[in-house]
Amino acid sequence: MPWFLLFIAGLMEAAWAVGLKYTDGFTRPLPSLLTILGIVISMGLLGLVARDLPIGTAYGVWVGIGALGAAVLGIFLFGETLTPLRFFFLTLLAVSIAGLKLTSA
């Protein structure tokens, strides 16, 4: 169960990171509220998961999922470029996340 919650926490991190783009500097109420809610959920789940998983692993996976998710969403939602080198490094990030999961006790 901790790994599932960590995955959800990582997805919420990606969601709030992308949500920042829609807040317009926290001047738009609904996107700002949803972004803050995403932050609270993401951090809250990370806190729960830290009870059962090593913090270095939990935090690394959480940040990795958030960064990977935000980058992929940026490509699809905002038209950010996907060069072969960027694709390579995003793939490397995904492999690193999986490696942390596979090598954790």
RAFENTA-V439071 format. One record per run of one state. SS is the DSSP state (H for helix, E for strand, C for the rest). FROM is the first residue (numbers start at 1). TO is the last residue. If there is no record, write none. Layout:
ss=SS from=FROM to=TO
ss=SS from=FROM to=TO
This chain:
ss=C from=1 to=1
ss=H from=2 to=23
ss=C from=24 to=28
ss=H from=29 to=49
ss=C from=50 to=54
ss=H from=55 to=78
ss=C from=79 to=83
ss=H from=84 to=102
ss=C from=103 to=105
